[in-house]
Amino acid sequence: MPTVDLFDETYVAVVPEVLAPRITAPSLLAEWFPRLSFDVFMDRGEKGTRWSITGELEGSMEVWLEPMARGTVVHWFVRGEPTASAPRDVAGRYVDMINARMFAFKDAAEGADDSAVG
């Protein structure tokens, strides 16, 4: 089992086919996770994407998009081992980072300001 094994889920009132290109955009990932590099190993279209990650974590990340009612449940998975460049509480930092950024993304995606979601 990896040292870092995180899971998060958030409902966003936007359908997967609209949400997918926004939440998996390389520019968004670079903004949210500047200390990681991403290599797509499975592009699942409107169902999400899986990446190999390197940087302060070595492992994988996945965004799984589950259709729900008139929107999408966004599931995040981050699994890996901290590298020498990782801060002491890397897992806690990623939990905080994903939660804060996901709620801001959700608010922007559901609101009138689409410029904030990529």
N, CA, C and O atoms as a GROMACS GRO file, in nm:
protein
  472
    1MET      N    1   0.085  -0.118   0.000
    1MET     CA    2   0.000   0.000   0.000
    1MET      C    3   0.090   0.124   0.000
    1MET      O    4   0.186   0.131   0.076
    2PRO      N    5   0.058   0.223  -0.086
    2PRO     CA    6   0.141   0.343  -0.091
    2PRO      C    7   0.133   0.424   0.039
    2PRO      O    8   0.033   0.419   0.110
    3THR      N    9   0.238   0.498   0.067
    3THR     CA   10   0.240   0.585   0.184
    3THR      C   11   0.132   0.691   0.176
    3THR      O   12   0.066   0.720   0.276
    4VAL      N   13   0.114   0.750   0.058
    4VAL     CA   14   0.008   0.849   0.035
    4VAL      C   15  -0.101   0.779  -0.045
    4VAL      O   16  -0.076   0.732  -0.156
    5ASP      N   17  -0.221   0.774   0.011
    5ASP     CA   18  -0.335   0.709  -0.054
    5ASP      C   19  -0.458   0.793  -0.022
    5ASP      O   20  -0.524   0.771   0.080
    6LEU      N   21  -0.489   0.888  -0.109
    6LEU     CA   22  -0.595   0.986  -0.083
    6LEU      C   23  -0.714   0.965  -0.175
    6LEU      O   24  -0.699   0.918  -0.288
    7PHE      N   25  -0.832   1.001  -0.125
    7PHE     CA   26  -0.955   0.994  -0.202
    7PHE      C   27  -1.042   1.111  -0.163
    7PHE      O   28  -1.051   1.146  -0.045
    8ASP      N   29  -1.105   1.173  -0.261
    8ASP     CA   30  -1.198   1.282  -0.234
    8ASP      C   31  -1.308   1.276  -0.338
    8ASP      O   32  -1.285   1.229  -0.450
    9GLU      N   33  -1.426   1.324  -0.303
    9GLU     CA   34  -1.534   1.332  -0.400
    9GLU      C   35  -1.617   1.456  -0.375
    9GLU      O   36  -1.642   1.494  -0.260
   10THR      N   37  -1.660   1.519  -0.484
   10THR     CA   38  -1.739   1.642  -0.478
   10THR      C   39  -1.842   1.638  -0.589
   10THR      O   40  -1.811   1.605  -0.703
   11TYR      N   41  -1.966   1.673  -0.555
   11TYR     CA   42  -2.070   1.684  -0.658
   11TYR      C   43  -2.061   1.822  -0.723
   11TYR      O   44  -2.052   1.924  -0.654
   12VAL      N   45  -2.063   1.823  -0.856
   12VAL     CA   46  -2.064   1.947  -0.933
   12VAL      C   47  -2.185   1.941  -1.027
   12VAL      O   48  -2.202   1.844  -1.101
   13ALA      N   49  -2.267   2.044  -1.023
   13ALA     CA   50  -2.390   2.046  -1.103
   13ALA      C   51  -2.360   2.086  -1.248
   13ALA      O   52  -2.415   2.183  -1.300
   14VAL      N   53  -2.273   2.008  -1.310
   14VAL     CA   54  -2.236   2.023  -1.451
   14VAL      C   55  -2.220   1.882  -1.506
   14VAL      O   56  -2.160   1.796  -1.441
   15VAL      N   57  -2.274   1.856  -1.625
   15VAL     CA   58  -2.269   1.721  -1.681
   15VAL      C   59  -2.126   1.682  -1.718
   15VAL      O   60  -2.045   1.770  -1.752
   16PRO      N   61  -2.092   1.552  -1.712
   16PRO     CA   62  -1.955   1.507  -1.736
   16PRO      C   63  -1.894   1.552  -1.869
   16PRO      O   64  -1.776   1.586  -1.875
   17GLU      N   65  -1.973   1.551  -1.976
   17GLU     CA   66  -1.916   1.587  -2.106
   17GLU      C   67  -1.871   1.733  -2.112
   17GLU      O   68  -1.783   1.767  -2.192
   18VAL      N   69  -1.928   1.819  -2.030
   18VAL     CA   70  -1.884   1.958  -2.021
   18VAL      C   71  -1.771   1.972  -1.920
   18VAL      O   72  -1.677   2.048  -1.940
   19LEU      N   73  -1.781   1.897  -1.812
   19LEU     CA   74  -1.684   1.907  -1.703
   19LEU      C   75  -1.550   1.842  -1.736
   19LEU      O   76  -1.446   1.896  -1.698
   20ALA      N   77  -1.550   1.731  -1.805
   20ALA     CA   78  -1.428   1.653  -1.829
   20ALA      C   79  -1.312   1.733  -1.888
   20ALA      O   80  -1.202   1.729  -1.833
   21PRO      N   81  -1.333   1.806  -1.996
   21PRO     CA   82  -1.217   1.878  -2.052
   21PRO      C   83  -1.165   1.988  -1.961
   21PRO      O   84  -1.049   2.028  -1.971
   22ARG      N   85  -1.248   2.037  -1.873
   22ARG     CA   86  -1.206   2.142  -1.780
   22ARG      C   87  -1.126   2.087  -1.663
   22ARG      O   88  -1.020   2.140  -1.630
   23ILE      N   89  -1.177   1.982  -1.600
   23ILE     CA   90  -1.115   1.930  -1.478
   23ILE      C   91  -0.988   1.849  -1.507
   23ILE      O   92  -0.907   1.828  -1.418
   24THR      N   93  -0.972   1.803  -1.631
   24THR     CA   94  -0.853   1.725  -1.665
   24THR      C   95  -0.755   1.803  -1.754
   24THR      O   96  -0.659   1.746  -1.805
   25ALA      N   97  -0.778   1.931  -1.772
   25ALA     CA   98  -0.693   2.014  -1.858
   25ALA      C   99  -0.551   2.022  -1.802
   25ALA      O  100  -0.534   2.047  -1.683
   26PRO      N  101  -0.450   2.003  -1.886
   26PRO     CA  102  -0.311   2.014  -1.840
   26PRO      C  103  -0.282   2.148  -1.772
   26PRO      O  104  -0.206   2.152  -1.675
   27SER      N  105  -0.341   2.257  -1.820
   27SER     CA  106  -0.317   2.388  -1.758
   27SER      C  107  -0.373   2.394  -1.616
   27SER      O  108  -0.312   2.456  -1.529
   28LEU      N  109  -0.487   2.331  -1.593
   28LEU     CA  110  -0.545   2.329  -1.459
   28LEU      C  111  -0.458   2.245  -1.365
   28LEU      O  112  -0.433   2.284  -1.251
   29LEU      N  113  -0.413   2.129  -1.413
   29LEU     CA  114  -0.327   2.042  -1.331
   29LEU      C  115  -0.197   2.114  -1.295
   29LEU      O  116  -0.151   2.104  -1.181
   30ALA      N  117  -0.138   2.184  -1.390
   30ALA     CA  118  -0.013   2.258  -1.364
   30ALA      C  119  -0.035   2.368  -1.260
   30ALA      O  120   0.052   2.393  -1.177
   31GLU      N  121  -0.150   2.431  -1.265
   31GLU     CA  122  -0.182   2.536  -1.167
   31GLU      C  123  -0.207   2.477  -1.029
   31GLU      O  124  -0.156   2.529  -0.930
   32TRP      N  125  -0.283   2.370  -1.022
   32TRP     CA  126  -0.319   2.309  -0.894
   32TRP      C  127  -0.203   2.234  -0.830
   32TRP      O  128  -0.188   2.234  -0.708
   33PHE      N  129  -0.122   2.169  -0.912
   33PHE     CA  130  -0.016   2.081  -0.863
   33PHE      C  131   0.118   2.116  -0.927
   33PHE      O  132   0.172   2.037  -1.004
   34PRO      N  133   0.173   2.233  -0.895
   34PRO     CA  134   0.295   2.278  -0.962
   34PRO      C  135   0.418   2.192  -0.932
   34PRO      O  136   0.517   2.200  -1.005
   35ARG      N  137   0.414   2.112  -0.828
   35ARG     CA  138   0.530   2.029  -0.792
   35ARG      C  139   0.518   1.886  -0.845
   35ARG      O  140   0.595   1.798  -0.807
   36LEU      N  141   0.421   1.866  -0.935
   36LEU     CA  142   0.404   1.734  -0.997
   36LEU      C  143   0.409   1.745  -1.149
   36LEU      O  144   0.373   1.847  -1.207
   37SER      N  145   0.455   1.639  -1.211
   37SER     CA  146   0.448   1.624  -1.356
   37SER      C  147   0.353   1.509  -1.386
   37SER      O  148   0.348   1.410  -1.313
   38PHE      N  149   0.277   1.524  -1.493
   38PHE     CA  150   0.172   1.428  -1.527
   38PHE      C  151   0.198   1.364  -1.661
   38PHE      O  152   0.237   1.431  -1.757
   39ASP      N  153   0.176   1.233  -1.669
   39ASP     CA  154   0.184   1.160  -1.794
   39ASP      C  155   0.057   1.075  -1.805
   39ASP      O  156   0.040   0.980  -1.728
   40VAL      N  157  -0.030   1.109  -1.898
   40VAL     CA  158  -0.157   1.036  -1.914
   40VAL      C  159  -0.128   0.892  -1.953
   40VAL      O  160  -0.056   0.865  -2.050
   41PHE      N  161  -0.185   0.798  -1.878
   41PHE     CA  162  -0.176   0.659  -1.921
   41PHE      C  163  -0.314   0.601  -1.952
   41PHE      O  164  -0.323   0.489  -2.003
   42MET      N  165  -0.421   0.676  -1.923
   42MET     CA  166  -0.554   0.632  -1.963
   42MET      C  167  -0.646   0.754  -1.970
   42MET      O  168  -0.685   0.809  -1.867
   43ASP      N  169  -0.680   0.794  -2.091
   43ASP     CA  170  -0.777   0.901  -2.112
   43ASP      C  171  -0.912   0.834  -2.132
   43ASP      O  172  -0.933   0.765  -2.232
   44ARG      N  173  -1.002   0.856  -2.039
   44ARG     CA  174  -1.132   0.790  -2.044
   44ARG      C  175  -1.242   0.884  -2.091
   44ARG      O  176  -1.361   0.857  -2.074
   45GLY      N  177  -1.200   0.997  -2.152
   45GLY     CA  178  -1.298   1.093  -2.205
   45GLY      C  179  -1.382   1.152  -2.094
   45GLY      O  180  -1.330   1.201  -1.995
   46GLU      N  181  -1.513   1.146  -2.111
   46GLU     CA  182  -1.602   1.206  -2.010
   46GLU      C  183  -1.611   1.125  -1.881
   46GLU      O  184  -1.682   1.163  -1.788
   47LYS      N  185  -1.539   1.014  -1.875
   47LYS     CA  186  -1.532   0.936  -1.750
   47LYS      C  187  -1.410   0.972  -1.668
   47LYS      O  188  -1.397   0.926  -1.554
   48GLY      N  189  -1.319   1.054  -1.724
   48GLY     CA  190  -1.202   1.097  -1.647
   48GLY      C  191  -1.071   1.057  -1.710
   48GLY      O  192  -1.065   1.015  -1.826
   49THR      N  193  -0.966   1.073  -1.632
   49THR     CA  194  -0.830   1.048  -1.679
   49THR      C  195  -0.747   0.988  -1.566
   49THR      O  196  -0.771   1.014  -1.448
   50ARG      N  197  -0.649   0.907  -1.605
   50ARG     CA  198  -0.550   0.852  -1.511
   50ARG      C  199  -0.413   0.896  -1.557
   50ARG      O  200  -0.382   0.893  -1.676
   51TRP      N  201  -0.329   0.936  -1.461
   51TRP     CA  202  -0.195   0.983  -1.490
   51TRP      C  203  -0.092   0.911  -1.403
   51TRP      O  204  -0.122   0.870  -1.291
   52SER      N  205   0.028   0.896  -1.456
   52SER     CA  206   0.144   0.866  -1.373
   52SER      C  207   0.194   1.001  -1.326
   52SER      O  208   0.195   1.097  -1.404
   53ILE      N  209   0.236   1.010  -1.200
   53ILE     CA  210   0.286   1.137  -1.148
   53ILE      C  211   0.430   1.121  -1.098
   53ILE      O  212   0.469   1.017  -1.045
   54THR      N  213   0.505   1.227  -1.118
   54THR     CA  214   0.641   1.235  -1.066
   54THR      C  215   0.659   1.375  -1.009
   54THR      O  216   0.580   1.465  -1.036
   55GLY      N  217   0.761   1.390  -0.930
   55GLY     CA  218   0.787   1.517  -0.862
   55GLY      C  219   0.801   1.490  -0.714
   55GLY      O  220   0.879   1.403  -0.675
   56GLU      N  221   0.725   1.563  -0.630
   56GLU     CA  222   0.736   1.536  -0.487
   56GLU      C  223   0.662   1.408  -0.447
   56GLU      O  224   0.678   1.360  -0.335
   57LEU      N  225   0.583   1.354  -0.538
   57LEU     CA  226   0.522   1.222  -0.522
   57LEU      C  227   0.549   1.141  -0.648
   57LEU      O  228   0.547   1.194  -0.759
   58GLU      N  229   0.575   1.014  -0.630
   58GLU     CA  230   0.591   0.920  -0.741
   58GLU      C  231   0.478   0.820  -0.730
   58GLU      O  232   0.468   0.747  -0.631
   59GLY      N  233   0.392   0.815  -0.832
   59GLY     CA  234   0.279   0.723  -0.826
   59GLY      C  235   0.177   0.751  -0.933
   59GLY      O  236   0.211   0.764  -1.050
   60SER      N  237   0.050   0.762  -0.892
   60SER     CA  238  -0.057   0.784  -0.988
   60SER      C  239  -0.162   0.877  -0.931
   60SER      O  240  -0.178   0.891  -0.809
   61MET      N  241  -0.234   0.939  -1.022
   61MET     CA  242  -0.348   1.024  -0.986
   61MET      C  243  -0.459   0.991  -1.084
   61MET      O  244  -0.435   0.962  -1.201
   62GLU      N  245  -0.582   0.998  -1.034
   62GLU     CA  246  -0.697   0.971  -1.120
   62GLU      C  247  -0.809   1.068  -1.086
   62GLU      O  248  -0.832   1.101  -0.969
   63VAL      N  249  -0.877   1.114  -1.189
   63VAL     CA  250  -1.003   1.184  -1.175
   63VAL      C  251  -1.106   1.096  -1.244
   63VAL      O  252  -1.098   1.074  -1.365
   64TRP      N  253  -1.202   1.047  -1.167
   64TRP     CA  254  -1.310   0.965  -1.220
   64TRP      C  255  -1.436   1.049  -1.213
   64TRP      O  256  -1.470   1.101  -1.106
   65LEU      N  257  -1.505   1.064  -1.325
   65LEU     CA  258  -1.626   1.145  -1.333
   65LEU      C  259  -1.747   1.053  -1.343
   65LEU      O  260  -1.764   0.979  -1.440
   66GLU      N  261  -1.831   1.060  -1.241
   66GLU     CA  262  -1.949   0.973  -1.232
   66GLU      C  263  -2.075   1.057  -1.253
   66GLU      O  264  -2.104   1.146  -1.174
   67PRO      N  265  -2.152   1.029  -1.360
   67PRO     CA  266  -2.277   1.102  -1.381
   67PRO      C  267  -2.370   1.081  -1.263
   67PRO      O  268  -2.386   0.969  -1.215
   68MET      N  269  -2.432   1.189  -1.217
   68MET     CA  270  -2.522   1.180  -1.103
   68MET      C  271  -2.628   1.289  -1.118
   68MET      O  272  -2.594   1.408  -1.124
   69ALA      N  273  -2.754   1.250  -1.123
   69ALA     CA  274  -2.864   1.345  -1.139
   69ALA      C  275  -2.836   1.435  -1.259
   69ALA      O  276  -2.821   1.385  -1.371
   70ARG      N  277  -2.829   1.564  -1.239
   70ARG     CA  278  -2.801   1.657  -1.349
   70ARG      C  279  -2.660   1.711  -1.343
   70ARG      O  280  -2.633   1.823  -1.386
   71GLY      N  281  -2.570   1.632  -1.289
   71GLY     CA  282  -2.432   1.678  -1.274
   71GLY      C  283  -2.335   1.561  -1.270
   71GLY      O  284  -2.356   1.458  -1.334
   72THR      N  285  -2.229   1.580  -1.193
   72THR     CA  286  -2.119   1.485  -1.190
   72THR      C  287  -2.061   1.476  -1.049
   72THR      O  288  -2.043   1.578  -0.983
   73VAL      N  289  -2.032   1.356  -1.005
   73VAL     CA  290  -1.950   1.339  -0.885
   73VAL      C  291  -1.807   1.325  -0.934
   73VAL      O  292  -1.774   1.235  -1.011
   74VAL      N  293  -1.722   1.417  -0.888
   74VAL     CA  294  -1.580   1.415  -0.924
   74VAL      C  295  -1.507   1.341  -0.813
   74VAL      O  296  -1.502   1.386  -0.699
   75HIS      N  297  -1.450   1.226  -0.849
   75HIS     CA  298  -1.372   1.145  -0.755
   75HIS      C  299  -1.223   1.168  -0.785
   75HIS      O  300  -1.180   1.154  -0.900
   76TRP      N  301  -1.146   1.203  -0.683
   76TRP     CA  302  -0.999   1.220  -0.694
   76TRP      C  303  -0.932   1.107  -0.620
   76TRP      O  304  -0.969   1.072  -0.508
   77PHE      N  305  -0.831   1.049  -0.683
   77PHE     CA  306  -0.747   0.949  -0.618
   77PHE      C  307  -0.602   0.991  -0.638
   77PHE      O  308  -0.561   1.020  -0.750
   78VAL      N  309  -0.526   0.996  -0.531
   78VAL     CA  310  -0.382   1.025  -0.538
   78VAL      C  311  -0.313   0.915  -0.459
   78VAL      O  312  -0.339   0.896  -0.340
   79ARG      N  313  -0.224   0.842  -0.527
   79ARG     CA  314  -0.152   0.732  -0.461
   79ARG      C  315  -0.005   0.743  -0.498
   79ARG      O  316   0.030   0.758  -0.615
   80GLY      N  317   0.081   0.735  -0.398
   80GLY     CA  318   0.222   0.741  -0.429
   80GLY      C  319   0.312   0.743  -0.308
   80GLY      O  320   0.268   0.734  -0.193
   81GLU      N  321   0.438   0.755  -0.339
   81GLU     CA  322   0.542   0.762  -0.237
   81GLU      C  323   0.606   0.900  -0.242
   81GLU      O  324   0.639   0.950  -0.349
   82PRO      N  325   0.624   0.962  -0.126
   82PRO     CA  326   0.692   1.092  -0.123
   82PRO      C  327   0.838   1.078  -0.166
   82PRO      O  328   0.903   0.977  -0.137
   83THR      N  329   0.887   1.178  -0.235
   83THR     CA  330   1.028   1.181  -0.274
   83THR      C  331   1.101   1.274  -0.178
   83THR      O  332   1.041   1.332  -0.088
   84ALA      N  333   1.231   1.288  -0.198
   84ALA     CA  334   1.312   1.372  -0.109
   84ALA      C  335   1.266   1.517  -0.110
   84ALA      O  336   1.287   1.588  -0.012
   85SER      N  337   1.204   1.563  -0.219
   85SER     CA  338   1.159   1.702  -0.228
   85SER      C  339   1.024   1.727  -0.161
   85SER      O  340   0.979   1.841  -0.153
   86ALA      N  341   0.959   1.622  -0.113
   86ALA     CA  342   0.825   1.635  -0.053
   86ALA      C  343   0.834   1.696   0.087
   86ALA      O  344   0.926   1.666   0.163
   87PRO      N  345   0.737   1.782   0.120
   87PRO     CA  346   0.732   1.833   0.257
   87PRO      C  347   0.695   1.722   0.354
   87PRO      O  348   0.646   1.617   0.314
   88ARG      N  349   0.719   1.746   0.480
   88ARG     CA  350   0.696   1.647   0.586
   88ARG      C  351   0.554   1.590   0.582
   88ARG      O  352   0.536   1.469   0.585
   89ASP      N  353   0.453   1.676   0.576
   89ASP     CA  354   0.313   1.632   0.577
   89ASP      C  355   0.254   1.643   0.436
   89ASP      O  356   0.155   1.713   0.416
   90VAL      N  357   0.315   1.575   0.341
   90VAL     CA  358   0.273   1.586   0.202
   90VAL      C  359   0.128   1.540   0.185
   90VAL      O  360   0.054   1.601   0.108
   91ALA      N  361   0.086   1.435   0.252
   91ALA     CA  362  -0.051   1.385   0.237
   91ALA      C  363  -0.151   1.490   0.283
   91ALA      O  364  -0.249   1.517   0.213
   92GLY      N  365  -0.129   1.548   0.399
   92GLY     CA  366  -0.219   1.651   0.451
   92GLY      C  367  -0.225   1.772   0.360
   92GLY      O  368  -0.331   1.832   0.341
   93ARG      N  369  -0.111   1.807   0.304
   93ARG     CA  370  -0.106   1.922   0.213
   93ARG      C  371  -0.189   1.896   0.088
   93ARG      O  372  -0.258   1.986   0.039
   94TYR      N  373  -0.184   1.774   0.036
   94TYR     CA  374  -0.263   1.742  -0.083
   94TYR      C  375  -0.411   1.736  -0.051
   94TYR      O  376  -0.493   1.776  -0.134
   95VAL      N  377  -0.448   1.688   0.065
   95VAL     CA  378  -0.589   1.688   0.106
   95VAL      C  379  -0.640   1.832   0.109
   95VAL      O  380  -0.745   1.862   0.052
   96ASP      N  381  -0.567   1.920   0.175
   96ASP     CA  382  -0.607   2.060   0.184
   96ASP      C  383  -0.614   2.125   0.046
   96ASP      O  384  -0.708   2.198   0.016
   97MET      N  385  -0.514   2.098  -0.037
   97MET     CA  386  -0.506   2.157  -0.170
   97MET      C  387  -0.624   2.114  -0.257
   97MET      O  388  -0.688   2.198  -0.320
   98ILE      N  389  -0.652   1.986  -0.261
   98ILE     CA  390  -0.761   1.936  -0.345
   98ILE      C  391  -0.894   1.989  -0.295
   98ILE      O  392  -0.977   2.032  -0.375
   99ASN      N  393  -0.916   1.987  -0.164
   99ASN     CA  394  -1.044   2.036  -0.111
   99ASN      C  395  -1.066   2.183  -0.146
   99ASN      O  396  -1.171   2.219  -0.198
  100ALA      N  397  -0.969   2.267  -0.118
  100ALA     CA  398  -0.984   2.411  -0.143
  100ALA      C  399  -1.004   2.439  -0.291
  100ALA      O  400  -1.093   2.515  -0.329
  101ARG      N  401  -0.923   2.379  -0.374
  101ARG     CA  402  -0.931   2.406  -0.517
  101ARG      C  403  -1.056   2.346  -0.580
  101ARG      O  404  -1.115   2.404  -0.671
  102MET      N  405  -1.098   2.230  -0.531
  102MET     CA  406  -1.217   2.168  -0.586
  102MET      C  407  -1.341   2.250  -0.554
  102MET      O  408  -1.428   2.265  -0.640
  103PHE      N  409  -1.351   2.303  -0.434
  103PHE     CA  410  -1.468   2.384  -0.400
  103PHE      C  411  -1.469   2.514  -0.479
  103PHE      O  412  -1.577   2.559  -0.520
  104ALA      N  413  -1.355   2.575  -0.502
  104ALA     CA  414  -1.348   2.695  -0.586
  104ALA      C  415  -1.387   2.661  -0.730
  104ALA      O  416  -1.459   2.736  -0.795
  105PHE      N  417  -1.338   2.547  -0.779
  105PHE     CA  418  -1.371   2.501  -0.914
  105PHE      C  419  -1.522   2.478  -0.926
  105PHE      O  420  -1.585   2.521  -1.022
  106LYS      N  421  -1.579   2.410  -0.827
  106LYS     CA  422  -1.722   2.381  -0.825
  106LYS      C  423  -1.803   2.509  -0.831
  106LYS      O  424  -1.895   2.522  -0.912
  107ASP      N  425  -1.768   2.606  -0.746
  107ASP     CA  426  -1.840   2.733  -0.745
  107ASP      C  427  -1.833   2.802  -0.880
  107ASP      O  428  -1.934   2.853  -0.929
  108ALA      N  429  -1.716   2.804  -0.942
  108ALA     CA  430  -1.700   2.869  -1.072
  108ALA      C  431  -1.774   2.792  -1.182
  108ALA      O  432  -1.838   2.854  -1.268
  109ALA      N  433  -1.765   2.659  -1.179
  109ALA     CA  434  -1.830   2.578  -1.283
  109ALA      C  435  -1.981   2.590  -1.277
  109ALA      O  436  -2.048   2.589  -1.380
  110GLU      N  437  -2.035   2.600  -1.157
  110GLU     CA  438  -2.180   2.608  -1.140
  110GLU      C  439  -2.233   2.751  -1.155
  110GLU      O  440  -2.352   2.772  -1.174
  111GLY      N  441  -2.141   2.848  -1.146
  111GLY     CA  442  -2.182   2.988  -1.154
  111GLY      C  443  -2.172   3.044  -1.294
  111GLY      O  444  -2.158   2.970  -1.392
  112ALA      N  445  -2.178   3.172  -1.301
  112ALA     CA  446  -2.176   3.242  -1.430
  112ALA      C  447  -2.035   3.263  -1.483
  112ALA      O  448  -2.017   3.290  -1.602
  113ASP      N  449  -1.934   3.253  -1.397
  113ASP     CA  450  -1.797   3.288  -1.437
  113ASP      C  451  -1.722   3.165  -1.484
  113ASP      O  452  -1.646   3.106  -1.406
  114ASP      N  453  -1.741   3.125  -1.610
  114ASP     CA  454  -1.673   3.008  -1.664
  114ASP      C  455  -1.524   3.031  -1.687
  114ASP      O  456  -1.451   2.935  -1.707
  115SER      N  457  -1.478   3.155  -1.684
  115SER     CA  458  -1.336   3.181  -1.706
  115SER      C  459  -1.250   3.121  -1.596
  115SER      O  460  -1.132   3.096  -1.618
  116ALA      N  461  -1.306   3.099  -1.480
  116ALA     CA  462  -1.229   3.048  -1.366
  116ALA      C  463  -1.209   2.897  -1.372
  116ALA      O  464  -1.134   2.843  -1.291
  117VAL      N  465  -1.272   2.828  -1.465
  117VAL     CA  466  -1.261   2.683  -1.469
  117VAL      C  467  -1.186   2.632  -1.592
  117VAL      O  468  -1.194   2.514  -1.624
  118GLY      N  469  -1.117   2.717  -1.658
  118GLY     CA  470  -1.031   2.672  -1.767
  118GLY      C  471  -1.089   2.679  -1.904
  118GLY      O  472  -1.022   2.643  -2.001
   0.00000   0.00000   0.00000
